[in-house]
């Protein structure tokens, strides 16, 4: 009777011990598996991150202090430094500057547009109290200025919006007069072959320096500053044009732009606002893109 009880107790203890051992083995295997998965995920993340990193060699001439700083900062970094592609300089051919013939008059806040070998420079400030009302033409081929002609009396003198199809130059809105005068809504077109001006329907509202672009037969005007000068405009209008003529009597409302402001640039199907003035005339380092 005693032997039977002892044997039963021994068998029960053995089973419990075996279960504890199996549980310990299972927990160990699970821990090892989790560690391997974490290591793999970290490696994958690091690989992905490395794909977005641009490695730039250090400059050839190092001072002793620079070497000490690098060694102190990261002993394992080696002779390279990791720099995000956002801030890296992309490889490009070296450009050399050449001084050309000076312009006939000094200008501020005018507008210039190049068509083939000619650069058309429009209006702008001569001084704070004086604005130009003419166009100077620069010839890249023979490095000369010539062919000066006047702008219409009702055209703005600065903060213009401008676009061209290669023959016709469309000039939109802007500020008329010196100092900090208000904007006007007048719109004009210049035929560079005949040097003749024509008027187009005025904008729905005056703007300072709106982004202006020709696309698919329509003249698009967007952004700029409103009449009080410091409020960014986000309105977007378009007008059907062909061969320097307006095909509509009124501008069409388009989808407003995400962020407004003057002095923005436009190109092709996209508009880029880069270092434009917005939000109370503060200079912002912004880049916004959108499609029509």
C-alpha positions in Angstrom: 0.0 0.0 0.0 2.8 2.4 0.9 4.8 1.4 -2.2 1.7 2.1 -4.4 1.3 5.6 -2.9 5.0 6.5 -3.3 5.0 5.2 -6.9 1.9 7.3 -7.7 3.4 10.4 -6.2 6.7 9.8 -8.1 4.9 9.5 -11.4 2.9 12.7 -10.8 6.1 14.6 -10.0 7.7 13.4 -13.1 4.8 14.5 -15.3 4.8 18.0 -13.7 8.6 18.3 -14.2 8.3 17.3 -17.8 5.6 19.9 -18.5 7.8 22.6 -16.8 10.7 21.6 -19.0 8.6 21.7 -22.2 7.3 25.1 -21.2 10.8 26.4 -20.7 11.9 25.0 -24.0 8.9 26.7 -25.7 9.6 30.0 -24.1 13.3 29.8 -25.1 12.4 29.0 -28.8 9.9 31.8 -28.8 12.5 34.3 -27.5 15.1 33.3 -30.0 12.5 33.6 -32.9 11.5 37.0 -31.7 15.1 38.1 -31.5 15.8 36.9 -35.0 12.7 38.7 -36.4 13.7 41.9 -34.7 17.2 41.7 -36.0 15.9 41.1 -39.6 13.5 44.0 -39.3 16.2 46.3 -38.1 18.5 45.3 -40.8 15.8 45.8 -43.4 14.9 49.2 -42.0 18.6 50.1 -42.0 19.0 49.0 -45.6 16.0 51.1 -46.6 17.3 54.0 -44.7 20.7 53.6 -46.4 19.0 53.8 -49.8 17.9 57.3 -49.0 21.3 58.4 -47.7 23.9 60.2 -49.9 27.4 59.4 -48.8 29.7 62.4 -49.4 33.5 62.2 -49.0 35.0 64.7 -46.6 37.0 67.5 -48.1 40.7 66.8 -48.8 42.2 69.4 -46.4 41.3 68.8 -42.8 42.6 70.8 -39.9 43.7 69.0 -36.8 40.7 70.3 -34.8 38.3 68.9 -37.4 40.0 65.5 -37.1 39.7 65.6 -33.4 36.0 66.6 -33.6 35.2 63.8 -36.1 37.0 61.2 -33.9 35.2 62.4 -30.8 31.8 62.6 -32.6 31.9 59.1 -34.0 35.0 56.8 -33.9 33.4 54.2 -36.1 32.2 56.6 -38.8 35.3 56.4 -41.0 36.4 58.8 -43.7 32.8 59.5 -44.9 29.9 61.4 -43.5 26.2 60.5 -44.0 24.0 63.3 -45.3 20.4 63.2 -46.2 19.7 63.5 -49.9 17.6 66.6 -49.2 20.6 68.6 -48.3 23.2 67.0 -50.5 24.6 68.8 -53.6 23.8 66.7 -56.7 26.6 66.1 -59.2 26.5 68.7 -62.0 28.8 70.2 -64.5 30.8 73.2 -63.4 29.3 76.5 -64.7 31.4 79.5 -65.5 30.1 83.0 -65.3 30.8 85.6 -67.9 30.0 89.3 -67.5 27.9 90.6 -70.4 27.1 94.1 -71.5 25.3 96.1 -68.7 21.7 96.9 -69.1 20.7 100.4 -70.3 19.0 101.3 -67.0 18.9 99.7 -63.5 15.8 97.8 -62.6 14.1 96.3 -59.6 11.0 94.1 -59.6 10.6 94.2 -63.4 10.2 91.1 -65.4 12.3 89.4 -68.1 11.5 86.6 -70.5 13.7 84.9 -73.1 12.5 83.9 -76.6 15.2 82.3 -78.7 18.3 84.5 -78.6 16.4 87.6 -77.3 15.8 88.7 -73.7 12.8 91.0 -73.2 13.1 93.1 -70.0 10.0 94.8 -68.9 9.5 98.0 -66.8 10.4 97.8 -63.1 11.6 100.4 -60.6 14.4 102.8 -61.5 14.3 104.2 -58.0 11.7 104.0 -55.3 10.1 107.1 -56.7 10.5 106.3 -60.4 9.3 103.4 -62.5 10.1 102.5 -66.1 7.4 102.1 -68.8 9.4 100.5 -71.6 10.9 97.3 -72.8 14.7 96.8 -73.4 15.8 93.9 -75.6 19.1 92.1 -75.2 20.6 90.0 -78.0 22.6 87.0 -76.7 24.2 86.4 -80.1 26.1 89.7 -80.4 26.0 90.8 -76.8 24.1 94.0 -77.5 21.0 95.9 -76.2 18.6 97.5 -78.6 15.1 97.7 -80.0 13.6 99.7 -77.0 9.9 100.3 -77.1 7.2 101.6 -74.8 4.6 99.7 -72.8 0.9 100.7 -72.8 0.0 103.6 -70.5 -2.5 101.5 -68.5 0.0 98.6 -68.0 1.5 97.9 -64.6 5.1 98.8 -64.0 6.2 96.1 -61.5 5.1 92.9 -59.8 3.9 91.5 -63.2 2.6 88.1 -64.1 3.9 86.9 -67.5 3.9 84.0 -69.9 4.7 83.4 -73.5 4.1 80.9 -76.3 7.2 81.9 -78.2 5.6 84.8 -80.2 3.0 86.4 -78.0 3.9 87.6 -74.4 1.0 87.9 -72.0 1.3 90.4 -69.2 -1.1 90.1 -66.3 -2.0 92.5 -63.5 0.8 94.0 -61.2 1.5 97.3 -59.5 1.1 100.6 -61.4 3.3 103.5 -60.3 6.2 103.9 -57.8 6.5 103.4 -54.1 3.9 100.8 -52.8 0.9 101.6 -55.0 -2.0 99.3 -55.4 -2.3 96.6 -58.0 -4.4 96.7 -61.2 -6.3 94.1 -63.0 -5.4 95.1 -66.6 -4.1 92.4 -68.9 -2.2 92.9 -72.2 -0.5 90.8 -74.9 2.6 91.8 -77.0 3.3 90.4 -80.5 7.1 90.4 -80.6 7.1 90.3 -84.4 5.1 93.4 -84.9 5.8 95.1 -81.5 2.1 95.8 -81.2 0.1 95.6 -78.0 -3.5 94.4 -77.5 -5.6 94.4 -74.4 -7.3 91.3 -73.0 -10.2 91.0 -70.5 -9.1 92.2 -67.0 -8.6 89.8 -64.2 -11.6 89.3 -61.8 -9.5 91.0 -59.1 -6.1 92.8 -59.1 -3.0 90.9 -57.9 0.6 91.5 -57.1 3.1 89.2 -58.9 0.8 86.2 -59.6 2.1 83.0 -61.1 1.2 82.9 -64.8 1.4 80.0 -67.2 0.1 79.0 -70.6 -1.2 75.4 -70.8 -3.4 73.7 -73.4 -4.6 76.9 -75.0 -5.5 78.6 -71.7 -3.7 81.4 -69.8 -3.6 80.4 -66.1 -3.2 83.0 -63.4 -3.0 82.0 -59.7 -1.8 83.2 -56.3 -0.2 86.6 -55.9 -1.0 89.1 -53.2 -4.4 90.7 -52.8 -5.1 94.4 -52.8 -3.9 95.0 -49.3 -0.5 93.7 -50.4 0.1 91.3 -47.5 -2.8 88.8 -47.8 -1.8 85.8 -50.0 -4.3 85.1 -52.8 -5.2 81.5 -53.6 -7.6 82.1 -56.4 -6.9 80.5 -59.8 -8.4 81.8 -63.0 -7.9 80.8 -66.7 -8.7 82.4 -70.1 -8.8 80.7 -73.5 -6.3 82.4 -75.8 -5.0 81.7 -79.3 -2.5 83.7 -81.4 -2.6 86.6 -79.0 -6.4 86.8 -79.0 -8.8 86.1 -76.2 -11.4 83.5 -77.1 -13.6 84.3 -74.1 -14.9 87.6 -72.6 -14.4 86.5 -69.0 -11.9 84.6 -67.0 -13.0 81.2 -65.7 -12.7 80.1 -62.1 -10.4 77.2 -61.6 -9.5 75.0 -58.6 -7.8 77.3 -56.0 -4.1 76.6 -55.3 -3.1 75.1 -51.9 -0.9 78.0 -50.8 -0.9 81.5 -52.3 1.5 84.4 -52.4 3.4 86.6 -54.8 6.8 86.0 -56.6 6.1 82.3 -57.3 7.3 80.5 -60.4 5.4 78.3 -62.8 6.4 75.7 -65.3 4.7 73.2 -67.6 1.9 71.2 -66.0 3.2 72.0 -62.5 3.5 75.2 -60.5 6.3 75.5 -58.0 6.2 78.1 -55.2 9.7 78.4 -54.0 11.0 81.0 -51.6 7.9 83.1 -52.4 6.5 85.8 -50.1 3.5 84.8 -48.2 1.9 84.9 -44.8 2.2 88.6 -44.1 5.0 89.3 -46.5 7.5 87.1 -44.6 10.0 85.3 -46.7 9.3 81.6 -46.5 11.4 78.7 -47.7 8.6 76.7 -49.2 8.1 74.5 -52.2 4.6 73.5 -53.3 3.6 71.6 -56.4 0.3 70.8 -58.0 -1.1 69.8 -61.3 -3.8 71.4 -63.3 
